[in-house]
């Protein structure tokens, strides 16, 4: 689930039986593309701050930046729209 009015990826899940097939990467890429197409310059998401939670590594691997722990104890990740190099 992505929300362009808030520039956020709210939720993304892959059923356990389908993990490890690249589906999460595909879903996240499409959500990012859609948010940037809607005019978002910086997008964000929140997840559990526990570094052992797999999502943290997943987001880092996909180029998301750790923006720090929020007041509610979650970690915020951000990603900025790529600029055209032409």
PAMAR-981178 format. One record per atom (N, C-alpha, C, O): residue in one letter; atom name; x, z, y. Coordinates in steps of 0.02 Angstrom, whole numbers. Example, Ala and Ser with C-alpha at 12.3 -4.5 7.8 and 13.67 -1.06 7.14 Angstrom:
// PAMAR-981178
<node resn="a" name="N" xx="660" zz="390" yy="-284"/>
<node resn="a" name="CA" xx="615" zz="390" yy="-225"/>
<node resn="a" name="C" xx="660" zz="390" yy="-165"/>
<node resn="a" name="O" xx="712" zz="423" yy="-166"/>
<node resn="s" name="N" xx="642" zz="354" yy="-112"/>
<node resn="s" name="CA" xx="684" zz="357" yy="-53"/>
<node resn="s" name="C" xx="645" zz="394" yy="2"/>
<node resn="s" name="O" xx="670" zz="402" yy="57"/>
This chain:
// PAMAR-981178
<node resn="x" name="N" xx="42" zz="0" yy="-59"/>
<node resn="x" name="CA" xx="0" zz="0" yy="0"/>
<node resn="x" name="C" xx="45" zz="0" yy="62"/>
<node resn="x" name="O" xx="89" zz="42" yy="69"/>
<node resn="x" name="N" xx="32" zz="-47" yy="106"/>
<node resn="x" name="CA" xx="69" zz="-52" yy="168"/>
<node resn="x" name="C" xx="19" zz="-52" yy="226"/>
<node resn="x" name="O" xx="-35" zz="-81" yy="220"/>
<node resn="x" name="N" xx="37" zz="-20" yy="280"/>
<node resn="x" name="CA" xx="-6" zz="-15" yy="338"/>
<node resn="x" name="C" xx="30" zz="-41" yy="400"/>
<node resn="x" name="O" xx="74" zz="-7" yy="427"/>
<node resn="x" name="N" xx="12" zz="-101" yy="422"/>
<node resn="x" name="CA" xx="46" zz="-131" yy="480"/>
<node resn="x" name="C" xx="32" zz="-93" yy="544"/>
<node resn="x" name="O" xx="75" zz="-93" yy="589"/>
<node resn="x" name="N" xx="-25" zz="-61" yy="550"/>
<node resn="x" name="CA" xx="-40" zz="-25" yy="612"/>
<node resn="x" name="C" xx="6" zz="35" yy="621"/>
<node resn="x" name="O" xx="16" zz="59" yy="677"/>
<node resn="x" name="N" xx="34" zz="60" yy="566"/>
<node resn="x" name="CA" xx="80" zz="116" yy="568"/>
<node resn="x" name="C" xx="150" zz="97" yy="547"/>
<node resn="x" name="O" xx="196" zz="138" yy="546"/>
<node resn="x" name="N" xx="160" zz="33" yy="530"/>
<node resn="x" name="CA" xx="225" zz="6" yy="509"/>
<node resn="x" name="C" xx="254" zz="43" yy="449"/>
<node resn="x" name="O" xx="314" zz="56" yy="445"/>
<node resn="x" name="N" xx="210" zz="60" yy="402"/>
<node resn="x" name="CA" xx="233" zz="102" yy="346"/>
<node resn="x" name="C" xx="215" zz="73" yy="278"/>
<node resn="x" name="O" xx="164" zz="39" yy="269"/>
<node resn="x" name="N" xx="257" zz="89" yy="230"/>
<node resn="x" name="CA" xx="240" zz="79" yy="159"/>
<node resn="x" name="C" xx="214" zz="147" yy="137"/>
<node resn="x" name="O" xx="252" zz="196" yy="134"/>
<node resn="x" name="N" xx="150" zz="150" yy="122"/>
<node resn="x" name="CA" xx="118" zz="213" yy="107"/>
<node resn="x" name="C" xx="125" zz="233" yy="34"/>
<node resn="x" name="O" xx="135" zz="292" yy="19"/>
<node resn="x" name="N" xx="120" zz="185" yy="-10"/>
<node resn="x" name="CA" xx="124" zz="200" yy="-82"/>
<node resn="x" name="C" xx="143" zz="137" yy="-121"/>
<node resn="x" name="O" xx="121" zz="82" yy="-104"/>
<node resn="x" name="N" xx="183" zz="146" yy="-173"/>
<node resn="x" name="CA" xx="200" zz="92" yy="-218"/>
<node resn="x" name="C" xx="218" zz="123" yy="-285"/>
<node resn="x" name="O" xx="261" zz="166" yy="-290"/>
<node resn="x" name="N" xx="184" zz="100" yy="-336"/>
<node resn="x" name="CA" xx="196" zz="127" yy="-402"/>
<node resn="x" name="C" xx="198" zz="71" yy="-453"/>
<node resn="x" name="O" xx="164" zz="20" yy="-447"/>
<node resn="x" name="N" xx="239" zz="81" yy="-504"/>
<node resn="x" name="CA" xx="242" zz="35" yy="-561"/>
<node resn="x" name="C" xx="226" zz="78" yy="-623"/>
<node resn="x" name="O" xx="255" zz="131" yy="-632"/>
<node resn="x" name="N" xx="181" zz="54" yy="-664"/>
<node resn="x" name="CA" xx="164" zz="91" yy="-725"/>
<node resn="x" name="C" xx="227" zz="100" yy="-767"/>
<node resn="x" name="O" xx="267" zz="54" yy="-772"/>
<node resn="x" name="N" xx="235" zz="159" yy="-798"/>
<node resn="x" name="CA" xx="295" zz="172" yy="-837"/>
<node resn="x" name="C" xx="311" zz="118" yy="-890"/>
<node resn="x" name="O" xx="369" zz="102" yy="-901"/>
<node resn="x" name="N" xx="261" zz="89" yy="-920"/>
<node resn="x" name="CA" xx="272" zz="38" yy="-971"/>
<node resn="x" name="C" xx="303" zz="-26" yy="-942"/>
<node resn="x" name="O" xx="329" zz="-67" yy="-980"/>
<node resn="x" name="N" xx="301" zz="-34" yy="-876"/>
<node resn="x" name="CA" xx="327" zz="-94" yy="-844"/>
<node resn="x" name="C" xx="390" zz="-81" yy="-802"/>
<node resn="x" name="O" xx="415" zz="-126" yy="-769"/>
<node resn="x" name="N" xx="415" zz="-20" yy="-804"/>
<node resn="x" name="CA" xx="476" zz="-4" yy="-766"/>
<node resn="x" name="C" xx="536" zz="-41" yy="-794"/>
<node resn="x" name="O" xx="538" zz="-59" yy="-853"/>
<node resn="x" name="N" xx="584" zz="-53" yy="-751"/>
<node resn="x" name="CA" xx="646" zz="-84" yy="-772"/>
<node resn="x" name="C" xx="643" zz="-160" yy="-777"/>
<node resn="x" name="O" xx="689" zz="-191" yy="-803"/>
<node resn="x" name="N" xx="589" zz="-190" yy="-753"/>
<node resn="x" name="CA" xx="581" zz="-262" yy="-756"/>
<node resn="x" name="C" xx="586" zz="-296" yy="-688"/>
<node resn="x" name="O" xx="575" zz="-356" yy="-682"/>
<node resn="x" name="N" xx="603" zz="-258" yy="-637"/>
<node resn="x" name="CA" xx="610" zz="-286" yy="-570"/>
<node resn="x" name="C" xx="545" zz="-290" yy="-531"/>
<node resn="x" name="O" xx="545" zz="-317" yy="-475"/>
<node resn="x" name="N" xx="491" zz="-264" yy="-559"/>
<node resn="x" name="CA" xx="426" zz="-269" yy="-524"/>
<node resn="x" name="C" xx="424" zz="-227" yy="-461"/>
<node resn="x" name="O" xx="396" zz="-249" yy="-411"/>
<node resn="x" name="N" xx="454" zz="-169" yy="-462"/>
<node resn="x" name="CA" xx="456" zz="-126" yy="-403"/>
<node resn="x" name="C" xx="494" zz="-160" yy="-346"/>
<node resn="x" name="O" xx="473" zz="-158" yy="-288"/>
<node resn="x" name="N" xx="549" zz="-192" yy="-363"/>
<node resn="x" name="CA" xx="589" zz="-228" yy="-314"/>
<node resn="x" name="C" xx="548" zz="-285" yy="-283"/>
<node resn="x" name="O" xx="549" zz="-295" yy="-222"/>
<node resn="x" name="N" xx="512" zz="-322" yy="-326"/>
<node resn="x" name="CA" xx="470" zz="-377" yy="-302"/>
<node resn="x" name="C" xx="414" zz="-351" yy="-257"/>
<node resn="x" name="O" xx="402" zz="-379" yy="-203"/>
<node resn="x" name="N" xx="381" zz="-298" yy="-278"/>
<node resn="x" name="CA" xx="326" zz="-270" yy="-238"/>
<node resn="x" name="C" xx="351" zz="-245" yy="-170"/>
<node resn="x" name="O" xx="320" zz="-257" yy="-119"/>
<node resn="x" name="N" xx="408" zz="-210" yy="-171"/>
<node resn="x" name="CA" xx="435" zz="-184" yy="-108"/>
<node resn="x" name="C" xx="456" zz="-241" yy="-62"/>
<node resn="x" name="O" xx="443" zz="-238" yy="-2"/>
<node resn="x" name="N" xx="488" zz="-292" yy="-90"/>
<node resn="x" name="CA" xx="509" zz="-348" yy="-48"/>
<node resn="x" name="C" xx="448" zz="-380" yy="-15"/>
<node resn="x" name="O" xx="449" zz="-397" yy="44"/>
<node resn="x" name="N" xx="395" zz="-389" yy="-53"/>
<node resn="x" name="CA" xx="334" zz="-421" yy="-25"/>
<node resn="x" name="C" xx="302" zz="-376" yy="28"/>
<node resn="x" name="O" xx="279" zz="-401" yy="80"/>
<node resn="x" name="N" xx="301" zz="-310" yy="16"/>
<node resn="x" name="CA" xx="274" zz="-264" yy="67"/>
<node resn="x" name="C" xx="316" zz="-267" yy="131"/>
<node resn="x" name="O" xx="288" zz="-269" yy="186"/>
<node resn="x" name="N" xx="382" zz="-267" yy="124"/>
<node resn="x" name="CA" xx="426" zz="-272" yy="182"/>
<node resn="x" name="C" xx="413" zz="-337" yy="220"/>
<node resn="x" name="O" xx="404" zz="-337" yy="281"/>
<node resn="x" name="N" xx="412" zz="-393" yy="184"/>
<node resn="x" name="CA" xx="401" zz="-458" yy="216"/>
<node resn="x" name="C" xx="335" zz="-459" yy="253"/>
<node resn="x" name="O" xx="331" zz="-482" yy="310"/>
<node resn="x" name="N" xx="283" zz="-433" yy="221"/>
<node resn="x" name="CA" xx="217" zz="-432" yy="253"/>
<node resn="x" name="C" xx="217" zz="-391" yy="317"/>
<node resn="x" name="O" xx="190" zz="-413" yy="368"/>
<node resn="x" name="N" xx="248" zz="-332" yy="314"/>
<node resn="x" name="CA" xx="250" zz="-289" yy="374"/>
<node resn="x" name="C" xx="288" zz="-324" yy="430"/>
<node resn="x" name="O" xx="266" zz="-322" yy="488"/>
<node resn="x" name="N" xx="344" zz="-356" yy="415"/>
<node resn="x" name="CA" xx="383" zz="-391" yy="466"/>
<node resn="x" name="C" xx="344" zz="-451" yy="492"/>
<node resn="x" name="O" xx="347" zz="-466" yy="552"/>
<node resn="x" name="N" xx="307" zz="-486" yy="449"/>
<node resn="x" name="CA" xx="265" zz="-542" yy="471"/>
<node resn="x" name="C" xx="210" zz="-519" yy="518"/>
<node resn="x" name="O" xx="188" zz="-558" yy="561"/>
<node resn="x" name="N" xx="189" zz="-457" yy="511"/>
<node resn="x" name="CA" xx="137" zz="-430" yy="555"/>
<node resn="x" name="C" xx="164" zz="-408" yy="622"/>
<node resn="x" name="O" xx="126" zz="-385" yy="665"/>
<node resn="x" name="N" xx="229" zz="-414" yy="632"/>
<node resn="x" name="CA" xx="260" zz="-398" yy="696"/>
<node resn="x" name="C" xx="296" zz="-331" yy="698"/>
<node resn="x" name="O" xx="321" zz="-312" yy="750"/>
<node resn="x" name="N" xx="298" zz="-296" yy="643"/>
<node resn="x" name="CA" xx="334" zz="-232" yy="641"/>
<node resn="x" name="C" xx="409" zz="-246" yy="648"/>
<node resn="x" name="O" xx="436" zz="-290" yy="614"/>
<node resn="x" name="N" xx="442" zz="-208" yy="690"/>
<node resn="x" name="CA" xx="514" zz="-215" yy="700"/>
<node resn="x" name="C" xx="552" zz="-166" yy="656"/>
<node resn="x" name="O" xx="603" zz="-184" yy="626"/>
<node resn="x" name="N" xx="526" zz="-105" yy="651"/>
<node resn="x" name="CA" xx="555" zz="-55" yy="606"/>
<node resn="x" name="C" xx="498" zz="-27" yy="563"/>
<node resn="x" name="O" xx="445" zz="-8" yy="588"/>
<node resn="x" name="N" xx="510" zz="-25" yy="498"/>
<node resn="x" name="CA" xx="461" zz="2" yy="452"/>
<node resn="x" name="C" xx="488" zz="66" yy="422"/>
<node resn="x" name="O" xx="548" zz="79" yy="424"/>
<node resn="x" name="N" xx="443" zz="106" yy="394"/>
<node resn="x" name="CA" xx="464" zz="171" yy="369"/>
<node resn="x" name="C" xx="422" zz="192" yy="309"/>
<node resn="x" name="O" xx="368" zz="165" yy="297"/>
<node resn="x" name="N" xx="447" zz="242" yy="274"/>
<node resn="x" name="CA" xx="410" zz="273" yy="219"/>
<node resn="x" name="C" xx="436" zz="344" yy="211"/>
<node resn="x" name="O" xx="491" zz="361" yy="234"/>
<node resn="x" name="N" xx="397" zz="385" yy="178"/>
<node resn="x" name="CA" xx="416" zz="453" yy="162"/>
<node resn="x" name="C" xx="417" zz="463" yy="87"/>
<node resn="x" name="O" xx="376" zz="433" yy="51"/>
<node resn="x" name="N" xx="463" zz="504" yy="64"/>
<node resn="x" name="CA" xx="465" zz="520" yy="-7"/>
<node resn="x" name="C" xx="495" zz="590" yy="-16"/>
<node resn="x" name="O" xx="518" zz="621" yy="32"/>
<node resn="x" name="N" xx="493" zz="614" yy="-76"/>
<node resn="x" name="CA" xx="520" zz="680" yy="-93"/>
<node resn="x" name="C" xx="594" zz="684" yy="-73"/>
<node resn="x" name="O" xx="632" zz="637" yy="-86"/>
<node resn="x" name="N" xx="614" zz="738" yy="-42"/>
<node resn="x" name="CA" xx="682" zz="746" yy="-19"/>
<node resn="x" name="C" xx="732" zz="762" yy="-75"/>
<node resn="x" name="O" xx="792" zz="759" yy="-65"/>
<node resn="x" name="N" xx="707" zz="779" yy="-134"/>
<node resn="x" name="CA" xx="750" zz="794" yy="-191"/>
<node resn="x" name="C" xx="790" zz="732" yy="-210"/>
<node resn="x" name="O" xx="761" zz="682" yy="-230"/>
<node resn="x" name="N" xx="856" zz="735" yy="-204"/>
<node resn="x" name="CA" xx="899" zz="678" yy="-219"/>
<node resn="x" name="C" xx="895" zz="656" yy="-292"/>
<node resn="x" name="O" xx="915" zz="600" yy="-308"/>
<node resn="x" name="N" xx="869" zz="699" yy="-336"/>
<node resn="x" name="CA" xx="862" zz="681" yy="-406"/>
<node resn="x" name="C" xx="801" zz="636" yy="-419"/>
<node resn="x" name="O" xx="795" zz="607" yy="-472"/>
<node resn="x" name="N" xx="757" zz="631" yy="-370"/>
<node resn="x" name="CA" xx="698" zz="588" yy="-376"/>
<node resn="x" name="C" xx="722" zz="516" yy="-373"/>
<node resn="x" name="O" xx="756" zz="496" yy="-325"/>
<node resn="x" name="N" xx="705" zz="476" yy="-423"/>
<node resn="x" name="CA" xx="731" zz="407" yy="-428"/>
<node resn="x" name="C" xx="714" zz="364" yy="-368"/>
<node resn="x" name="O" xx="753" zz="319" yy="-351"/>
<node resn="x" name="N" xx="659" zz="377" yy="-336"/>
<node resn="x" name="CA" xx="638" zz="336" yy="-279"/>
<node resn="x" name="C" xx="692" zz="336" yy="-224"/>
<node resn="x" name="O" xx="702" zz="285" yy="-191"/>
<node resn="x" name="N" xx="725" zz="392" yy="-214"/>
<node resn="x" name="CA" xx="777" zz="396" yy="-162"/>
<node resn="x" name="C" xx="831" zz="344" yy="-174"/>
<node resn="x" name="O" xx="850" zz="307" yy="-128"/>
<node resn="x" name="N" xx="857" zz="340" yy="-234"/>
<node resn="x" name="CA" xx="908" zz="290" yy="-250"/>
<node resn="x" name="C" xx="882" zz="219" yy="-246"/>
<node resn="x" name="O" xx="917" zz="174" yy="-225"/>
<node resn="x" name="N" xx="819" zz="211" yy="-267"/>
<node resn="x" name="CA" xx="788" zz="145" yy="-265"/>
<node resn="x" name="C" xx="785" zz="119" yy="-193"/>
<node resn="x" name="O" xx="803" zz="62" yy="-180"/>
<node resn="x" name="N" xx="762" zz="160" yy="-147"/>
<node resn="x" name="CA" xx="756" zz="139" yy="-77"/>
<node resn="x" name="C" xx="825" zz="125" yy="-48"/>
<node resn="x" name="O" xx="833" zz="75" yy="-12"/>
<node resn="x" name="N" xx="873" zz="167" yy="-62"/>
<node resn="x" name="CA" xx="941" zz="155" yy="-37"/>
<node resn="x" name="C" xx="968" zz="89" yy="-64"/>
<node resn="x" name="O" xx="998" zz="50" yy="-27"/>
<node resn="x" name="N" xx="958" zz="77" yy="-128"/>
<node resn="x" name="CA" xx="981" zz="15" yy="-160"/>
<node resn="x" name="C" xx="950" zz="-47" yy="-126"/>
<node resn="x" name="O" xx="982" zz="-99" yy="-123"/>
<node resn="x" name="N" xx="890" zz="-41" yy="-101"/>
<node resn="x" name="CA" xx="856" zz="-96" yy="-69"/>
<node resn="x" name="C" xx="871" zz="-101" yy="6"/>
<node resn="x" name="O" xx="841" zz="-141" yy="42"/>
<node resn="x" name="N" xx="917" zz="-60" yy="30"/>
<node resn="x" name="CA" xx="939" zz="-66" yy="99"/>
<node resn="x" name="C" xx="903" zz="-22" yy="150"/>
<node resn="x" name="O" xx="911" zz="-32" yy="210"/>
<node resn="x" name="N" xx="863" zz="25" yy="125"/>
<node resn="x" name="CA" xx="829" zz="71" yy="171"/>
<node resn="x" name="C" xx="879" zz="124" yy="194"/>
<node resn="x" name="O" xx="923" zz="145" yy="156"/>
<node resn="x" name="N" xx="872" zz="146" yy="256"/>
<node resn="x" name="CA" xx="915" zz="197" yy="285"/>
<node resn="x" name="C" xx="881" zz="265" yy="284"/>
<node resn="x" name="O" xx="823" zz="272" yy="301"/>
<node resn="x" name="N" xx="919" zz="316" yy="264"/>
<node resn="x" name="CA" xx="895" zz="385" yy="264"/>
<node resn="x" name="C" xx="892" zz="409" yy="336"/>
<node resn="x" name="O" xx="944" zz="415" yy="369"/>
<node resn="x" name="N" xx="832" zz="423" yy="360"/>
<node resn="x" name="CA" xx="823" zz="445" yy="429"/>
<node resn="x" name="C" xx="815" zz="521" yy="435"/>
<node resn="x" name="O" xx="800" zz="547" yy="488"/>
<node resn="x" name="N" xx="825" zz="556" yy="379"/>
<node resn="x" name="CA" xx="825" zz="629" yy="382"/>
<node resn="x" name="C" xx="762" zz="663" yy="356"/>
<node resn="x" name="O" xx="710" zz="631" yy="345"/>
<node resn="x" name="N" xx="769" zz="728" yy="346"/>
<node resn="x" name="CA" xx="715" zz="769" yy="322"/>
<node resn="x" name="C" xx="665" zz="782" yy="378"/>
<node resn="x" name="O" xx="683" zz="798" yy="434"/>
<node resn="x" name="N" xx="601" zz="775" yy="362"/>
<node resn="x" name="CA" xx="548" zz="785" yy="410"/>
<node resn="x" name="C" xx="523" zz="858" yy="407"/>
<node resn="x" name="O" xx="542" zz="895" yy="362"/>
<node resn="x" name="N" xx="482" zz="877" yy="454"/>
<node resn="x" name="CA" xx="457" zz="945" yy="457"/>
<node resn="x" name="C" xx="420" zz="966" yy="393"/>
<node resn="x" name="O" xx="419" zz="1024" yy="375"/>
<node resn="x" name="N" xx="389" zz="917" yy="360"/>
<node resn="x" name="CA" xx="351" zz="933" yy="299"/>
<node resn="x" name="C" xx="396" zz="935" yy="237"/>
<node resn="x" name="O" xx="371" zz="945" yy="182"/>
<node resn="x" name="N" xx="461" zz="926" yy="245"/>
<node resn="x" name="CA" xx="508" zz="930" yy="190"/>
<node resn="x" name="C" xx="522" zz="864" yy="155"/>
<node resn="x" name="O" xx="564" zz="861" yy="110"/>
<node resn="x" name="N" xx="487" zz="811" yy="174"/>
<node resn="x" name="CA" xx="500" zz="746" yy="145"/>
<node resn="x" name="C" xx="556" zz="711" yy="182"/>
<node resn="x" name="O" xx="572" zz="728" yy="239"/>
<node resn="x" name="N" xx="587" zz="662" yy="149"/>
<node resn="x" name="CA" xx="639" zz="622" yy="181"/>
<node resn="x" name="C" xx="607" zz="557" yy="205"/>
<node resn="x" name="O" xx="565" zz="527" yy="171"/>
<node resn="x" name="N" xx="627" zz="537" yy="265"/>
<node resn="x" name="CA" xx="602" zz="475" yy="294"/>
<node resn="x" name="C" xx="655" zz="421" yy="285"/>
<node resn="x" name="O" xx="714" zz="432" yy="299"/>
<node resn="x" name="N" xx="633" zz="363" yy="262"/>
<node resn="x" name="CA" xx="676" zz="305" yy="257"/>
<node resn="x" name="C" xx="650" zz="252" yy="306"/>
<node resn="x" name="O" xx="590" zz="245" yy="314"/>
<node resn="x" name="N" xx="696" zz="216" yy="337"/>
<node resn="x" name="CA" xx="677" zz="163" yy="384"/>
<node resn="x" name="C" xx="713" zz="98" yy="366"/>
<node resn="x" name="O" xx="766" zz="99" yy="333"/>
<node resn="x" name="N" xx="684" zz="43" yy="388"/>
<node resn="x" name="CA" xx="715" zz="-22" yy="379"/>
<node resn="x" name="C" xx="697" zz="-64" yy="439"/>
<node resn="x" name="O" xx="639" zz="-66" yy="459"/>
<node resn="x" name="N" xx="746" zz="-98" yy="468"/>
<node resn="x" name="CA" xx="736" zz="-139" yy="527"/>
<node resn="x" name="C" xx="731" zz="-212" yy="507"/>
<node resn="x" name="O" xx="767" zz="-236" yy="462"/>
<node resn="x" name="N" xx="686" zz="-247" yy="540"/>
<node resn="x" name="CA" xx="677" zz="-319" yy="527"/>
<node resn="x" name="C" xx="744" zz="-355" yy="533"/>
<node resn="x" name="O" xx="779" zz="-345" yy="583"/>
<node resn="x" name="N" xx="761" zz="-396" yy="484"/>
<node resn="x" name="CA" xx="824" zz="-434" yy="489"/>
<node resn="x" name="C" xx="820" zz="-482" yy="549"/>
<node resn="x" name="O" xx="768" zz="-509" yy="565"/>
<node resn="x" name="N" xx="876" zz="-491" yy="580"/>
<node resn="x" name="CA" xx="879" zz="-538" yy="636"/>
<node resn="x" name="C" xx="902" zz="-606" yy="610"/>
<node resn="x" name="O" xx="941" zz="-610" yy="562"/>
<node resn="x" name="N" xx="879" zz="-658" yy="642"/>
<node resn="x" name="CA" xx="901" zz="-726" yy="624"/>
<node resn="x" name="C" xx="973" zz="-734" yy="646"/>
<node resn="x" name="O" xx="991" zz="-717" yy="702"/>
<node resn="x" name="N" xx="1015" zz="-759" yy="600"/>
<node resn="x" name="CA" xx="1086" zz="-767" yy="616"/>
<node resn="x" name="C" xx="1100" zz="-837" yy="645"/>
<node resn="x" name="O" xx="1158" zz="-853" yy="657"/>
<node resn="x" name="N" xx="1049" zz="-877" yy="655"/>
<node resn="x" name="CA" xx="1059" zz="-944" yy="681"/>
<node resn="x" name="C" xx="1060" zz="-945" yy="756"/>
<node resn="x" name="O" xx="1068" zz="-998" yy="786"/>
